[in-house]
Amino acid sequence: MTTLKPAKGLLLVAEPSIIGDVSFNRSVVLLAEYNENGSVGFILNKPLEHKLRDFVPEVNSKLPVYNGGPVEQDNLYFIHCIPEIIPDSIEISNGIYWGGDFSAIIDLLKEDKLKKDQIRFFLGYSGWESEQLEQELEVNSWVVVPNNYNNTIIGKTNTNFWKEKMIEFGGDYVLWSNAPENPSFN
């Protein structure tokens, strides 16, 4: 399998070898930032049981909240594809934006003008110090692949996303797609 070098906007797909890692086992991470100082990303396929209204009580939103990663899990983060109505956003790539004016989001939610395929909320994020991600890539913890979904990835809520990627990779990865999450249960 050919893997790309990490870059903003690409996906990190957890190798089956990181089984047992509570945060990253079977994860697909969108890299939101990648530079010499480190990397930031958000786990795309681990929804929490909470809805946005559980964290922002002034809105009655049933939008799901995802586990973004093990760093700063007491903070809410978001990505979206609507920078024209959420000012101060930073483009990650291909029409995907990170952050922006949260008061604008509150107003849009109160007016019921945001849909789950436009915005995704996360508790916490995934972070790597300088060269840490490269070290994890050297020991085959991740496969770096393009985000062929572009900004439609925001609405992709399938918890089987990791399994789908394993099937796409083919070969021995297909075997892992059907393995139990904890092989000792087999």
Salt bridges, closest charged atoms under 4 A:
ASP54 OD2 - HIS50 ND1 3.60
GLU111 OE1 - LYS113 NZ 3.20
GLU164 OE1 - LYS156 NZ 3.01
GLU168 OE1 - LYS165 NZ 2.95
